[in-house]
Amino acid sequence: MSSAPLAAWTPALTMFIRRSIIVGAITLGVVALAGWAIGATTGYWQALYVGPVLALAYNIGFEDPARWRAARQNRWYLRTDAIVHHGPEGEARIPLADIVDVRKRLGWTVVLYLKGGLRVRMAYVKDPDGITAQILAARERLTP
């Protein structure tokens, strides 16, 4: 890899926090509804309050920090013929010719669809629309 990459991407803490807030709000809503159902059927109304607090404490205290520590180490580099991923497990090279499609998911993720049905996820990146366009344009330059 002697040449400079055409583009480079890293996970953004702001995108991770955005995802955490959205997922946390949905989780709190679902757990609160379950607590309401428990309270309505059993009379144990404390479940309406205890469940969401425990879910929030778990997400803030355990799951989200661990998820971010793993994700923040990822680096993605667009080269003329491949996308190179540097992560905690090492380096992976994804030839652009193997990419069938590229799509944005959930506003913070780009998914690469590969030949053979495999998918590669680039999580918590800023501007997933721009990244998708860059990868598709690089792939189109390879095909005559």
DATA-V158087 format. One record per pair of residues at least 4 apart in sequence whose ideal C-beta (glycine too) atoms are under 8 Angstrom apart, sorted by the first residue. I is the first residue (numbers start at 1). GAP is how many residues later the second one is. Records with the same first field share a line. If there is no record, write none. Layout:
I = GAP / GAP
This chain:
1 = 76 / 78 / 83
3 = 76 / 77
5 = 72 / 73 / 74 / 79
6 = 72 / 73 / 74 / 128 / 132
7 = 70 / 71 / 124 / 127
8 = 67 / 68 / 69 / 70
9 = 66 / 67 / 68 / 69 / 113 / 116 / 117 / 122
10 = 62 / 64 / 65 / 66 / 115
11 = 4 / 5 / 60 / 61 / 63 / 112 / 113 / 114
12 = 4 / 112 / 113 / 114
13 = 4 / 55 / 59 / 111
14 = 4 / 112
15 = 4 / 93 / 109 / 110 / 111
16 = 4 / 48 / 51 / 52 / 55 / 92 / 108
17 = 4
18 = 4 / 89 / 90
19 = 4 / 87 / 89 / 105
20 = 4 / 39 / 44
21 = 4
22 = 4
23 = 4 / 36
24 = 4 / 32 / 35
25 = 4
26 = 4
27 = 4 / 28 / 29 / 32
28 = 4 / 24 / 27 / 28
29 = 4
30 = 4
31 = 4 / 20 / 21 / 24
32 = 4 / 16 / 19 / 20
33 = 4
34 = 4 / 13 / 17
35 = 4 / 12 / 13 / 14 / 15 / 16 / 17
36 = 4 / 12
37 = 4
38 = 4 / 6 / 9 / 10
39 = 4 / 5 / 6 / 7 / 8 / 9
42 = 5
45 = 4
46 = 4
47 = 4
48 = 4
49 = 4
50 = 4
51 = 4
52 = 4
53 = 4
54 = 4
55 = 4
56 = 4
57 = 4
58 = 4 / 5
59 = 4 / 5
60 = 4
61 = 4
62 = 4
63 = 4
64 = 4
65 = 4
66 = 4
67 = 4
68 = 4
69 = 4
70 = 18
71 = 52 / 53
73 = 14 / 15
74 = 11 / 12 / 13 / 14 / 48 / 49
75 = 10 / 11 / 12
76 = 7 / 8 / 9 / 10 / 46 / 49
77 = 6 / 7 / 8 / 9
78 = 5 / 56 / 57 / 60
79 = 4 / 5
80 = 58 / 61
81 = 14 / 15 / 16 / 61
82 = 11 / 12 / 13 / 14
83 = 10 / 11 / 13 / 16 / 29 / 52
84 = 7 / 8 / 9 / 10
85 = 6 / 7 / 8 / 9 / 35
86 = 4 / 5
87 = 4 / 5
94 = 4 / 5 / 18 / 20 / 26
95 = 4
96 = 39 / 42 / 43 / 46
97 = 42 / 45
98 = 16 / 17
99 = 13 / 14 / 15 / 36 / 40
100 = 13 / 14 / 15
101 = 11 / 12
102 = 8 / 9 / 10 / 11 / 30 / 33 / 34 / 37
103 = 7 / 8 / 10 / 29
104 = 5 / 6 / 7 / 24 / 25 / 28
105 = 4 / 5 / 6 / 16 / 23
107 = 21
108 = 15 / 16 / 17 / 20
109 = 12 / 13 / 14 / 15 / 16 / 19
110 = 11 / 12 / 15 / 18 / 21 / 22 / 25
111 = 8 / 9 / 10 / 11
112 = 7 / 8 / 9 / 10 / 23
113 = 5 / 6
114 = 4 / 5 / 6
122 = 6 / 9
125 = 6
127 = 4
128 = 4
129 = 4
130 = 4
131 = 4
132 = 4
133 = 4
134 = 4
135 = 4
136 = 4
137 = 4
138 = 4
139 = 4
